[in-house]
Amino acid sequence: MNSSAPPLTVALLTYNRLHYFKESIAAILNQSYTYFELLVLDNCSTDGTGEFVLSLKDPRIRYIRNSSNISTVQFNCLSAYHIALGRRVIVTHDDDIMESHMLERQMNFLDCNPDVRLVWTRVSDIDQDGKPIADSLLTNGSDRIFAPGEYITSFLRERLWPMPSGMMLERAVLPKMYSVHAHFRTKAAVKNPMDRAGIADVLLPARINRKNTIGYIDQPLLRRRVHTDQFSHAASLSRPGVYLYRRLKRAAADIPGFQSQALHFDTFVARFDIQEAITTNEKEVIKKSTMDKIRAITTKLKKNLESSPEAFLAGLPIFILDSLIAPGGQVDKLNTLQADTHDIATRKLLSWAQKTTSVSHSSIFQSLEGRRIIIFGSAFIAALLIIEARNKNVLIVACIDSNVNRHGKKLLGIPIQSPAWMRDHVEPKDIIIISSERDHEHYIEAIIRQSLPRQEVIMTWKSLIE
């Protein structure tokens, strides 16, 4: 490597996954763009990772092994930004694989758009053996550039979720709160750090977007490996969402025209508050205090429907919940409401809401009558599915969740089981319904297939809303 500092640092985070790590590091070292340092940050692996890295003779590699008492993913990631030599940094993980031209494409994007200070890329998905997952390779769309503030406010509508392993940024714009010292102070101050689990992917680009332009390359330049170790085991399904939208609202506070969107942010916070209440309700009967909250929020959403339709769309799960619990309510202008510019989940939720308030309300389970249903997931949509099914005497056998903190509990009277439960309990005619809101059904289906002995029918809740 040239004695001068390289323009780019690639930081590869690893811990005891040598079998994946070898593929990941090979893909980095064989990139078409070559002028970078490769910073390998090892969280004290015991599987021979260190010996393997030290056996490589590429002069671009710098190997750092953390001591066991500070070995966390968060510390590893933050330290990468501060010990990197390059003015640009990308922090990637040992189970993901870069396409051969990924770094070149991102460096060119930043060079050609000098106002852009951060860029991430779309991903494709591979299974645990490295084989492509069907439906993950979609047609390329258009690249995006978000002027200051635009990504934050667009996230309310699009929920475009960055993949951290594919995110390249200018170190100069890294907010001060991302210092290594701040990490230890924050960890000590937060009662339960898992309340923030998984939301850093959005908050980092959002915070940078407060004052800087950021970009998105709509081309799958990174292969994301799908395996069960990736799933969160946070004690709460909902508190991270509350934290996320409160922080996004704070980040957007000085954006021109923000006041018109304040209710939109607040609705997402309320949505996760209700999700916390409903997903911890183990009995079939919903608590009166939760019912009162649902009714109060629904009343507010209907009152502000004309002035803030976006907030109403954000609150659709709460509205549907209220409609399923107490059928018969009518809402003016609901049938004329549009969600064409929103994600698929919001469009489907709007159709579901319109169904629940129609005079001739037909069940979304009508085509599945007589079949046993298993729901994959135990969050808000799963709760809505349970109530809708119960209203129509459709049998829900179980909810499946990879989060170990959910196993052995119940969601509205339905037992929550681990994915392994499916091997012995799923019957040939059972229907498995994916309840995730995010548009990654192929990803979830790959996880489910790993636990199924046969090719049972798997569908998404969205396909029920026609």
C-alpha positions as CSV (number, residue, x, y, z in Angstrom):
1,M,0.0,0.0,0.0
2,N,1.2,3.6,-0.7
3,S,2.6,5.2,2.4
4,S,0.0,8.0,2.2
5,A,-3.4,7.5,3.8
6,P,-5.8,5.6,1.4
7,P,-9.1,7.4,0.5
8,L,-11.1,4.5,1.9
9,T,-11.1,2.1,4.9
10,V,-13.1,-1.1,4.7
11,A,-13.8,-2.3,8.3
12,L,-14.7,-6.0,8.6
13,L,-16.3,-6.9,11.9
14,T,-16.0,-10.6,12.9
15,Y,-16.6,-13.0,15.8
16,N,-16.3,-16.8,15.6
17,R,-17.6,-17.2,12.1
18,L,-14.5,-18.3,10.3
19,H,-16.4,-20.3,7.7
20,Y,-18.3,-17.2,6.6
21,F,-15.4,-14.8,7.2
22,K,-13.2,-16.5,4.6
23,E,-15.8,-15.7,1.9
24,S,-16.4,-12.2,3.1
25,I,-12.7,-11.2,3.2
26,A,-12.0,-12.8,-0.2
27,A,-14.7,-10.7,-1.8
28,I,-13.3,-7.5,-0.3
29,L,-9.7,-8.3,-1.3
30,N,-10.9,-9.1,-4.9
31,Q,-12.8,-5.8,-5.4
32,S,-12.3,-4.0,-8.7
33,Y,-11.5,-0.9,-6.6
34,T,-8.3,-1.7,-4.8
35,Y,-7.0,1.5,-3.1
36,F,-8.2,0.9,0.5
37,E,-7.1,-0.4,3.8
38,L,-8.8,-3.4,5.2
39,L,-9.3,-3.1,8.9
40,V,-10.2,-6.4,10.4
41,L,-11.8,-5.9,13.9
42,D,-12.0,-9.2,15.7
43,N,-14.1,-9.5,18.9
44,C,-11.8,-12.0,20.5
45,S,-12.6,-15.0,18.3
46,T,-11.6,-18.5,19.4
47,D,-12.1,-20.4,16.2
48,G,-8.8,-19.6,14.4
49,T,-9.9,-16.3,12.8
50,G,-6.8,-14.5,14.1
51,E,-4.4,-17.1,12.8
52,F,-6.1,-17.1,9.4
53,V,-6.0,-13.3,9.0
54,L,-2.3,-13.2,10.1
55,S,-1.5,-15.8,7.5
56,L,-2.7,-13.5,4.7
57,K,0.1,-11.5,3.1
58,D,-2.0,-8.6,1.6
59,P,-0.4,-5.4,2.8
60,R,-3.8,-3.6,2.9
61,I,-4.8,-5.7,5.9
62,R,-4.6,-4.2,9.5
63,Y,-5.7,-6.7,12.1
64,I,-7.0,-5.6,15.5
65,R,-8.2,-8.0,18.2
66,N,-10.4,-6.7,21.0
67,S,-10.1,-7.9,24.5
68,S,-13.0,-10.0,25.8
69,N,-14.3,-7.4,28.2
70,I,-15.1,-4.8,25.5
71,S,-16.1,-7.2,22.7
72,T,-19.5,-6.0,21.5
73,V,-20.7,-5.3,18.0
74,Q,-21.4,-1.7,19.0
75,F,-17.9,-1.0,20.3
76,N,-16.4,-2.8,17.3
77,C,-18.4,-0.6,14.8
78,L,-17.7,2.7,16.6
79,S,-14.0,2.0,17.0
80,A,-13.8,1.4,13.3
81,Y,-14.8,5.0,12.5
82,H,-12.1,6.4,14.8
83,I,-9.1,4.2,14.0
84,A,-9.7,4.2,10.2
85,L,-7.1,5.9,8.1
86,G,-9.4,6.6,5.1
87,R,-11.5,9.7,4.8
88,R,-14.3,7.4,3.8
89,V,-15.4,4.3,5.7
90,I,-17.6,1.3,5.2
91,V,-18.2,-1.0,8.1
92,T,-19.3,-4.5,7.0
93,H,-19.9,-7.9,8.6
94,D,-18.4,-11.3,8.4
95,D,-21.5,-13.0,7.0
96,D,-22.2,-10.6,4.1
97,I,-20.5,-10.7,0.7
98,M,-19.7,-7.7,-1.5
99,E,-20.2,-8.0,-5.2
100,S,-16.9,-7.5,-7.1
101,H,-17.7,-3.9,-8.1
102,M,-19.5,-2.6,-5.0
103,L,-16.7,-0.4,-3.7
104,E,-16.0,1.0,-7.1
105,R,-19.7,1.8,-7.7
106,Q,-20.0,3.6,-4.3
107,M,-16.7,5.5,-4.6
108,N,-17.8,6.7,-8.1
109,F,-21.2,7.7,-6.8
110,L,-19.6,9.9,-4.1
111,D,-17.0,11.4,-6.4
112,C,-19.7,12.3,-9.0
113,N,-22.0,13.7,-6.4
114,P,-19.7,15.8,-4.1
115,D,-22.6,17.0,-1.9
116,V,-23.5,13.4,-1.0
117,R,-21.7,12.4,2.2
118,L,-23.2,9.0,2.8
119,V,-24.4,6.3,0.4
120,W,-25.8,2.8,0.9
121,T,-26.8,0.1,-1.5
122,R,-29.6,-2.3,-2.0
123,V,-28.9,-5.9,-1.1
124,S,-29.7,-9.4,-2.4
125,D,-30.2,-12.3,-0.1
126,I,-28.5,-15.7,0.1
127,D,-29.2,-18.6,2.3
128,Q,-26.9,-20.0,5.0
129,D,-25.1,-22.0,2.3
130,G,-24.6,-19.0,0.0
131,K,-27.3,-19.9,-2.5
132,P,-29.4,-17.0,-3.9
133,I,-32.9,-16.7,-2.4
134,A,-35.7,-16.5,-5.0
135,D,-37.4,-13.1,-5.4
136,S,-34.5,-11.2,-3.7
137,L,-33.0,-10.1,-7.0
138,L,-35.6,-7.6,-8.2
139,T,-35.2,-5.3,-11.2
140,N,-33.0,-2.4,-10.6
141,G,-34.7,0.9,-9.8
142,S,-33.5,4.5,-9.8
143,D,-30.7,5.7,-7.5
144,R,-31.8,8.3,-5.0
145,I,-30.3,11.5,-3.6
146,F,-31.9,12.9,-0.4
147,A,-31.3,16.6,0.2
148,P,-30.9,17.6,3.9
149,G,-33.9,16.5,5.8
150,E,-35.6,14.6,3.0
151,Y,-34.6,11.1,4.1
152,I,-35.9,11.7,7.6
153,T,-39.3,12.8,6.4
154,S,-39.5,10.3,3.6
155,F,-38.9,7.5,6.0
156,L,-42.3,8.1,7.5
157,R,-43.9,7.2,4.2
158,E,-41.4,4.8,2.6
159,R,-39.5,3.2,5.5
160,L,-36.5,2.7,3.3
161,W,-34.3,0.8,5.7
162,P,-30.5,0.9,5.1
163,M,-28.4,-2.2,5.4
164,P,-25.3,-1.1,7.5
165,S,-22.9,-3.5,5.8
166,G,-23.5,-1.6,2.5
167,M,-23.2,1.9,3.9
168,M,-20.2,4.1,3.0
169,L,-19.8,7.5,4.6
170,E,-17.4,10.5,5.0
171,R,-15.8,10.3,8.4
172,A,-15.9,14.1,8.7
173,V,-19.8,14.1,9.0
174,L,-20.0,11.4,11.7
175,P,-22.0,13.0,14.6
176,K,-20.1,13.4,17.9
177,M,-22.4,11.1,19.7
178,Y,-20.8,8.2,17.8
179,S,-17.6,8.4,19.7
180,V,-16.3,5.3,21.5
181,H,-16.4,7.1,24.8
182,A,-20.0,8.0,24.3
183,H,-20.8,4.4,23.7
184,F,-19.7,3.5,27.3
185,R,-21.5,6.5,28.8
186,T,-24.7,5.6,26.9
187,K,-24.5,2.0,27.9
188,A,-24.3,2.9,31.5
189,A,-27.1,5.4,31.3
190,V,-29.7,3.3,29.5
191,K,-31.7,1.0,31.7
192,N,-32.1,-1.6,29.0
193,P,-29.8,-1.1,25.9
194,M,-31.9,-3.5,24.0
195,D,-34.7,-0.9,23.9
196,R,-32.7,0.5,21.0
197,A,-32.0,-2.8,19.3
198,G,-31.8,-2.6,15.5
199,I,-32.6,1.0,15.0
200,A,-29.1,2.3,14.6
201,D,-29.3,1.3,10.9
202,V,-31.8,4.2,10.4
203,L,-30.6,6.7,13.0
204,L,-27.1,7.1,11.7
205,P,-28.1,8.1,8.1
206,A,-31.0,10.2,9.5
207,R,-28.7,12.1,11.8
208,I,-26.2,12.8,9.0
209,N,-29.1,13.8,6.8
210,R,-30.1,16.6,9.2
211,K,-27.4,18.8,7.5
212,N,-26.0,16.7,4.7
213,T,-27.1,15.1,1.5
214,I,-27.1,11.3,1.4
215,G,-27.7,8.8,-1.4
216,Y,-29.0,5.3,-2.2
217,I,-27.9,3.0,-5.0
218,D,-30.8,0.9,-6.1
219,Q,-28.7,-2.0,-7.3
220,P,-28.0,-5.2,-5.3
221,L,-24.2,-4.8,-4.6
222,L,-24.1,-6.7,-1.4
223,R,-25.2,-10.3,-0.7
224,R,-26.8,-10.5,2.8
225,R,-26.7,-14.0,4.3
226,V,-30.0,-15.2,5.9
227,H,-29.5,-17.2,9.1
228,T,-31.2,-17.3,12.4
229,D,-28.4,-15.7,14.3
230,Q,-29.4,-12.4,12.8
231,F,-32.7,-12.1,14.5
232,S,-33.1,-9.8,17.5
233,H,-33.8,-11.2,20.9
234,A,-34.8,-7.8,22.4
235,A,-37.0,-8.1,25.5
236,S,-39.5,-5.8,23.9
237,L,-40.8,-5.9,20.3
238,S,-42.0,-2.3,20.6
239,R,-39.8,-0.1,22.7
240,P,-37.1,0.2,20.0
241,G,-39.8,1.6,17.7
242,V,-40.9,4.2,20.3
243,Y,-37.2,5.2,20.7
244,L,-36.7,5.4,16.9
245,Y,-39.6,7.7,16.1
246,R,-38.9,9.9,19.0
247,R,-35.3,10.3,17.9
248,L,-36.4,10.9,14.3
249,K,-38.8,13.6,15.4
250,R,-36.0,15.2,17.3
251,A,-33.7,15.0,14.3
252,A,-36.4,16.6,12.1
253,A,-37.2,19.4,14.5
254,D,-35.2,22.1,12.6
255,I,-36.3,21.0,9.1
256,P,-38.4,23.6,7.3
257,G,-42.1,22.6,7.3
258,F,-41.6,20.0,10.1
259,Q,-44.5,21.2,12.2
260,S,-47.0,19.8,9.6
261,Q,-45.4,16.3,10.1
262,A,-45.2,16.4,13.9
263,L,-48.4,14.4,14.3
264,H,-47.1,11.9,11.9
265,F,-44.1,11.1,14.1
266,D,-46.3,11.1,17.2
267,T,-48.7,8.6,15.6
268,F,-45.8,6.2,15.0
269,V,-44.8,6.5,18.7
270,A,-48.4,5.8,19.7
271,R,-48.5,2.9,17.3
272,F,-45.6,1.2,19.0
273,D,-47.0,2.0,22.4
274,I,-50.2,0.2,21.5
275,Q,-48.2,-2.6,20.0
276,E,-46.3,-3.0,23.3
277,A,-49.7,-3.2,25.2
278,I,-51.4,-5.6,22.8
279,T,-48.4,-8.0,22.2
280,T,-47.9,-8.4,26.0
281,N,-51.6,-9.1,26.5
282,E,-51.4,-12.9,27.0
283,K,-55.1,-13.5,27.7
284,E,-57.8,-13.5,25.0
285,V,-59.6,-10.5,26.5
286,I,-57.8,-7.2,26.0
287,K,-57.3,-5.1,29.1
288,K,-59.6,-2.2,29.6
289,S,-56.8,0.3,30.0
290,T,-55.5,-0.8,26.6
291,M,-59.0,-0.6,25.1
292,D,-59.3,3.0,26.4
293,K,-55.9,3.9,24.8
294,I,-56.9,2.4,21.5
295,R,-60.2,4.3,21.4
296,A,-58.6,7.6,22.4
297,I,-55.9,7.3,19.6
298,T,-58.5,6.2,17.0
299,T,-60.7,9.2,17.9
300,K,-57.8,11.5,17.5
301,L,-56.8,10.0,14.1
302,K,-60.4,10.3,12.8
303,K,-60.6,13.9,14.0
304,N,-57.4,14.8,12.2
305,L,-58.0,12.7,9.1
306,E,-58.6,15.7,6.8
307,S,-55.8,17.9,8.0
308,S,-53.2,15.0,8.5
309,P,-54.1,12.0,6.3
310,E,-50.4,10.9,6.5
311,A,-50.8,10.5,10.3
312,F,-54.0,8.5,9.8
313,L,-52.2,6.2,7.4
314,A,-49.4,5.7,10.0
315,G,-52.0,4.8,12.6
316,L,-53.9,2.2,10.4
317,P,-53.0,-0.8,12.6
318,I,-54.6,1.0,15.6
319,F,-57.7,1.9,13.6
320,I,-58.1,-1.7,12.3
321,L,-57.7,-3.0,15.8
322,D,-60.4,-0.7,17.0
323,S,-62.7,-1.7,14.1
324,L,-62.2,-5.4,14.7
325,I,-62.9,-5.0,18.5
326,A,-65.9,-2.9,18.0
327,P,-67.3,-3.4,14.4
328,G,-69.8,-1.1,12.8
329,G,-68.0,2.3,12.9
330,Q,-68.0,4.4,9.7
331,V,-65.4,7.0,8.7
332,D,-66.0,9.7,6.2
333,K,-63.5,9.9,3.4
334,L,-61.8,6.5,4.3
335,N,-62.8,5.0,1.0
336,T,-61.3,8.0,-0.9
337,L,-58.0,7.9,1.0
338,Q,-55.0,7.1,-1.2
339,A,-51.7,5.4,-0.2
340,D,-50.2,5.0,-3.7
341,T,-46.8,6.6,-2.7
342,H,-46.4,4.5,0.4
343,D,-44.9,1.0,0.9
344,I,-46.9,-2.1,0.1
345,A,-47.7,-2.7,3.8
346,T,-49.4,0.7,4.2
347,R,-51.4,0.2,1.0
348,K,-52.6,-3.3,2.2
349,L,-53.4,-1.9,5.6
350,L,-55.6,0.8,4.0
351,S,-57.5,-1.9,2.1
352,W,-57.9,-3.9,5.2
353,A,-59.3,-0.9,7.1
354,Q,-61.7,-0.2,4.3
355,K,-62.9,-3.8,4.5
356,T,-63.4,-3.7,8.3
357,T,-65.7,-0.7,8.0
358,S,-67.7,-1.8,4.9
359,V,-71.3,-2.7,5.4
360,S,-70.8,-6.3,4.1
361,H,-67.6,-7.0,5.9
362,S,-66.1,-10.2,4.5
363,S,-63.3,-11.9,6.4
364,I,-59.8,-11.9,4.9
365,F,-59.7,-15.5,5.9
366,Q,-62.7,-16.4,3.8
367,S,-60.7,-18.5,1.3
368,L,-58.9,-20.4,4.2
369,E,-62.0,-21.6,6.1
370,G,-61.5,-25.1,7.5
371,R,-57.7,-24.8,7.4
372,R,-55.4,-24.6,10.5
373,I,-53.4,-21.3,10.5
374,I,-49.9,-20.8,11.9
375,I,-48.7,-17.2,12.1
376,F,-45.0,-16.4,11.7
377,G,-44.4,-13.4,14.0
378,S,-46.0,-12.1,17.1
379,A,-46.2,-8.3,16.6
380,F,-49.0,-6.0,15.7
381,I,-50.1,-7.6,12.4
382,A,-50.1,-11.0,14.1
383,A,-52.5,-9.6,16.8
384,L,-54.8,-8.2,14.1
385,L,-54.8,-11.6,12.3
386,I,-55.7,-13.4,15.6
387,I,-58.6,-11.1,16.3
388,E,-59.9,-11.2,12.7
389,A,-59.7,-15.0,12.7
390,R,-61.3,-15.3,16.1
391,N,-64.2,-13.2,14.9
392,K,-64.8,-15.6,12.0
393,N,-64.1,-18.8,13.9
394,V,-60.9,-19.6,12.0
395,L,-58.4,-21.7,14.0
396,I,-55.0,-20.1,14.8
397,V,-52.8,-22.9,16.2
398,A,-49.7,-20.9,17.2
399,C,-47.5,-17.9,16.6
400,I,-43.9,-18.6,15.6
401,D,-41.1,-16.2,16.7
402,S,-37.4,-16.6,16.6
403,N,-37.0,-14.2,19.7
404,V,-36.2,-16.5,22.6
405,N,-37.8,-14.0,25.0
406,R,-41.2,-14.7,23.3
407,H,-41.1,-18.4,23.6
408,G,-43.6,-20.0,26.1
409,K,-45.7,-16.8,26.2
410,K,-49.0,-16.1,24.6
411,L,-50.4,-13.5,22.2
412,L,-54.1,-12.9,22.9
413,G,-54.4,-16.5,24.1
414,I,-52.4,-18.0,21.2
415,P,-49.1,-19.8,22.3
416,I,-45.9,-18.4,20.9
417,Q,-43.4,-21.1,19.8
418,S,-39.9,-21.3,18.4
419,P,-39.2,-22.0,14.7
420,A,-38.1,-25.5,15.8
421,W,-41.6,-26.3,17.0
422,M,-42.7,-26.5,13.3
423,R,-40.7,-29.6,12.5
424,D,-43.0,-31.8,14.6
425,H,-46.3,-29.9,14.8
426,V,-47.0,-28.5,11.3
427,E,-49.5,-30.7,9.5
428,P,-49.6,-31.2,5.7
429,K,-52.7,-28.9,5.1
430,D,-51.7,-26.2,7.5
431,I,-51.2,-22.6,6.2
432,I,-48.3,-20.5,7.5
433,I,-48.9,-16.8,7.2
434,I,-46.0,-14.3,7.4
435,S,-47.0,-11.3,9.5
436,S,-44.1,-9.0,8.9
437,E,-44.9,-5.5,7.6
438,R,-41.5,-5.0,5.9
439,D,-41.3,-6.1,2.2
440,H,-38.9,-9.0,2.7
441,E,-41.1,-12.0,2.5
442,H,-38.5,-14.0,0.6
443,Y,-36.1,-13.5,3.5
444,I,-38.6,-14.7,6.1
445,E,-39.7,-17.6,3.9
446,A,-36.1,-18.8,3.7
447,I,-35.9,-18.9,7.5
448,I,-39.2,-20.8,7.7
449,R,-38.1,-23.3,5.2
450,Q,-35.1,-24.2,7.3
451,S,-37.5,-25.5,10.0
452,L,-40.1,-27.3,7.8
453,P,-39.9,-31.0,6.9
454,R,-42.1,-30.5,3.8
455,Q,-43.1,-27.9,1.3
456,E,-46.1,-26.5,3.2
457,V,-48.0,-23.5,1.9
458,I,-46.5,-20.2,3.1
459,M,-48.2,-17.0,2.3
460,T,-48.0,-13.4,3.5
461,W,-50.8,-11.5,5.2
462,K,-50.7,-9.0,2.3
463,S,-51.8,-11.6,-0.1
464,L,-55.0,-12.1,2.0
465,I,-56.0,-8.4,1.4
466,E,-57.4,-8.4,-2.0
